[in-house]
Amino acid sequence: MTAWLERYRAPLLTALAGAAALGLVFFILREREGPPPLELQVGSASSSGSEMMVHVTGAVAAPGVYVVQEGDRVVDAVEAAGGPAPDADLVALNLARRVHDEDQVVVPRVGEKPAVSQVASASTSDALIDINTASAADLDSLPGIGEVYSQRIVDSRDADGPFESTEDLVARRLIPRATYDKIKNLITVSP
């Protein structure tokens, strides 16, 4: 057997090297067709906080609902809305306060009577807005009520007298029923 190994040593080593090379090529091709490798991004800025929605209204460039990150502050929400309007009264706001999901940030105008709460959380705000005494800006802070609806309410109150119930907003055709359903638990009428 030793003579046989000596005689066929070179062809056997060549065959073994070829088989090893063929196995390596097969392994590489099989790995190439598999799923892409998993990539982890540790400490990525996008994964640092979850997204929240806040309603920014009042004296800002573009009132509306904006996506902010967990941990953002009132100043970040105001900037998301295009920044303060030229007549914004930023001194009346706590710009350092953290915002929470579903908060409403109301930026008052200079000389305007501040709303009960300039940052009202849907879960913590117990103050109701009296539609018989509220300013247009206070009404504008309600979800679904913009400058047009708030001015309609104030004009109707001045022209037709005080509201007897909150339902008068729909009865007088000032706002649609769907909008009323959004705000009915946030408003009241004075006796």
ROMITOR-942224 format. One record per residue: residue in one letter; x, y, z of N, C-alpha, C, CB in turn. Coordinates in steps of 0.1 Angstrom, whole numbers, plus 5000, padded with zeros to 4 digits. Glycine has a CB too. Layout:
% ROMITOR-942224
AXYZXYZXYZXYZ;...
% end
This chain:
% ROMITOR-942224
M500849885000500050005000500950135000499150005012;T502050125006502950235007503450264992504150215016;A503750164985504250184971503150254963504650054965;W501950204965500750264958500550414961499450184961;L500650454974500550594978501650674972500550604993;E502850614971503950694966503750714951505350614968;R503250614944503050624930501950724926502750484924;Y500850724934499650814931499550934940498350734932;R500650974947500551084956500251214950501951094963;A500851254939500551374932499151384927501551394921;P498651274920497251284915496251294927496951164906;L496551224938495651224949495551354956496051114960;L496751424958496751554963496051654954498151604966;T496251644941495551724932494051704933496051704917;A493551584934492151554935491551614948491851404934;L492251594959491851644972491751804971492751604983;A492751864966492752014965491652054956494152064959;G491351984945490252024936488952004943490251934923;A488751894951487551874958487351984969487551734965;A488452024975488352134985487952264979489652144993;A488552294967488252414960486752414955489152434948;L486352304950484952294946483952304958484652154939;G484252254969483452264981483452414986483952184992;L484552484985484652624989483752704980486052674989;V483852684966483052754957481552734959483452714942;F481152604962479752574965479352654977479652424966;F480152654988479752715000479552864998480852695011;I480452934991480453074988479153104980481653124981;L478853034970477653054962476353034970477652964950;R476352934978475152914987474953024997475352774994;E475953085003475853195012475453325005477253215019;R475853334993475553454985474053464983476253464972;E473353354981471953354978471053364990471653224970;G471653355002470853355014470453495017471753295025;P469753515029469253645033470453735036468353635045;P470253865034471253955037471553955052470854105033;P472853985056473153985070472354085078474654005072;L472154055090471354155099472354265103470854075111;E471854385102472654505106471954575118472854605094;L472654595128472154665140472754795141472454585153;Q471854895144472355035145472155075160471555135136;V473155055167473055085182473255235183474155005190;G472355295191472455445194472055525182473855475197;S471155475174470655555162469755665167469955465152;A469855785162468955895166467455865164469356025158;S467155785153465755755150465155665160465655705136;S465955585167465455485176465455535191466155355175;S465855665193465955715206464655745213466855835206;G463655775205462355805211461255765202462255945215;S460055745207458955705199458255835194457955615206;E457555815183456855935177455555965185456555915162;M455256095186453956135192453356245183454256195207;M452056265185451356365177450956475187450156305169;V451156605183450756715191450056815182451856775199;H449056885187448356985179448857125184446756975182;V449457195174450057325177449157425170451557335172;T448657525178447657625172447957755178446257575175;G447257855173447457995178448458075169447957995192;A449258145175450258235168451458165164450558355177;V451258075154452458005148452258015132452457855152;A453357995125453358005111452357915104454757985105;A452257785109451457685102450757595113452257605092;P449657645119448957555129448557425123447757635134;G448657325131448257185127448757085136448857165113;V448556955132449056845140450456805135447956725139;Y451356785144452756755140453256635148453656875143;V454156565141454856455148456156505155455156345137;V456256475167457456505175457956375182457156615186;Q459156385187459756265193459456275209461256255190;E459456155215459356145229460456225235459256005234;G460156315245461256395251461356535245462556325250;D460656555234460656695228459956785237460056695214;R460256915236459657025244458757115236460757105250;V458057205243457157295236457857375225456457395247;V459057415228459857485218459957405205461157535223;D460157275206460257185195458957175187460757045199;A457857175194456557165188456257295180455457135198;V456657415186456357545180457257545167456757655190;E458457505168459357505156458857415145460757465160;A458257295149457657205139456557275132457157075146;A455857365138454757435132455157565124453657485143;G456457565121456957675113457557795121455957725104;G457557775134457957885143456857975147459057965136;P457158065156456158155161455858265151456658225174;A454558315151454158425143454758555148452558435142;P454858665141455458785146454858845158455458885135;D453558815160452758865171452658765182451458915167;A453458655182453358555193453858605206454058425188;D453158565217453658605230454258485237452458655239;L455558465233456258345238456558345253457558325231;V456558465259456758485273455658415281456858635277;A454458405275453358345282453358195282452058395275;L454358135275454457985274455657945281454557945259;N455657825287456757755292457357675281456457665305;L458357735274458957665262459757545266459757765254;A460157525278460957415283460157295287461857455294;R458857305288457957195292457957085281456557245294;R458056965286458056845277456556825272458556715284;V456456795259455156765254454856615255455056815239;H453656575254453156435255452256415243452456405269;D452056285240451156245229449756305232451156095228;E449156355222447856415222447756555228446856325228;D448956615232448956745238448456855227450256785243;Q447956965232447657075223448457195229446157105223;V449257255220450057365224449457485218451557355219;V448957585226448357705221449357825224446957725229;V449757885213450657995213449758125213451757995202;P449758195224448858315224449558435216448558365238;R448758525213449258645206449458755217448158695195;V450258855214450558965223449259035226451659055217;G448959055239447759135243446559045244447559245233;E446658915240445558825241445458765255445658715230;K444158745259443958685272444458545271442458695277;P445358495280445858365279444758265281446958335289;A444858145275443858045277444157985290443957935266;V443157905295443257845308444557765310442057755311;S444957685299446157615299446757625286445957465303;Q447957675285448557695272449057565266449757795273;V449357465274449657335269448657245276451157295271;A447657195268446557115274446756975270445257165270;S446856885279446956745276445556685276447856665287;A445256595267443956545266443556465278443856445254;S444556415285444256325297444256405310445256215298;T444856525310444956595323444156735323446456625325;S443656775312443056905312441556885316443156975298;D441156945327439756935332439057065329439756905347;A439757175325439057305322438257295309440157415322;L437057335310436157345298436157485293434757305301;I436057505280436057635274434557675272436757635260;D434257795278432957845278432757915264432657945290;I431857865256431757925242431058055243430957825234;N430458095254429858225255430858335259428658225265;T431958295264432958405268434358385262433058395283;A434558275256435858245250436258335238435958095246;S437458365237437958445226438058355214439358515229;A438258415202438458335190439658245191438558425178;A440658295198441958215199441658105208443058305205;D440858125219440558005228439857905220439758055240;L438857945212438057845205438957775194436857925198;D439857855188440757795178441657685184441657905173;S441757685197442657585203441957445204443057625217;L440657445201439857315202440157235190438357345203;P440157095191440457015180439357025169440556865184;G439857045157438957065145438357205143437756965147;I438657295153438157435151439357515147437557485165;G439257575136440357665131439857805132440757625117;E440557895125440258035126438858065120441358115118;V438457995110437158025103436057985113437057945090;Y436057865118434957825127434957905140435157675131;S436157935145436158015158435558155155437558025163;Q435858215144435358345141433858335139436058405129;R433358235132431858215131431158205144431658085123;I431758135153431158125167431058255174431958025175;V432158335173432158465180431158555173433658525179;D431158555160430258645152428758605155430458635137;S428458475156427158435159426758475173426958285157;R427658465182427358495196427058645197428558455205;D427858725190427558875190426258915183428758945183;A425958845172424758885164423458825170424958835150;D423558695174422358625178422158605193422358485171;G423158655200423058635215423758515220421558635219;P423858505233424658385239423958255236424758405254;F424858155236424358015233423657965246425557925229;E422557895244421857835255422357695258420357815252;S422957625248423557495251424657475240422557375249;T425557385243426657365233426157315220427657265239;E424957245220424357195208423957305198423057115211;D423857435203423557545195424557565184423457675203;L425857515186426857535175426457455163428157475181;V425757345164425257265153423957325148425157115157;A423057355158421757415154421857535146420957435167;R422857625149423057745142423857725130423657855151;R424257605127425057565115426357635115424257595102;L426957645126428257705127429457605125428457775141;I429257485129430157375127429457245124431057355140;P430057155117429457025114429356935126430256955103;R428356845126428156755137429456675140427056655133;A430156635131431456555133432456635141432056505120;T432556765138433456855146432856875160433556985139;Y431556895161430956905174431256785183429456925173;D431156665177431356545185432756535190431056415176;K433756595183435156595188435256695200436056645177;I434556795201434756905211433656905222434857035205;K432656835221431456845230431856825245430456745226;N432956745247433356715261434356825266433956575262;L434756915257435757015260435157155262436757025249;I433757165259433157305259431957305269432757345245;T431557425273430457445281429857575278430857435297;V428657605284428057745283427757795297426657735274;S428057925298427757985311426258005313428558115313;P425758005325424358025327423858165324423957995342;
% end
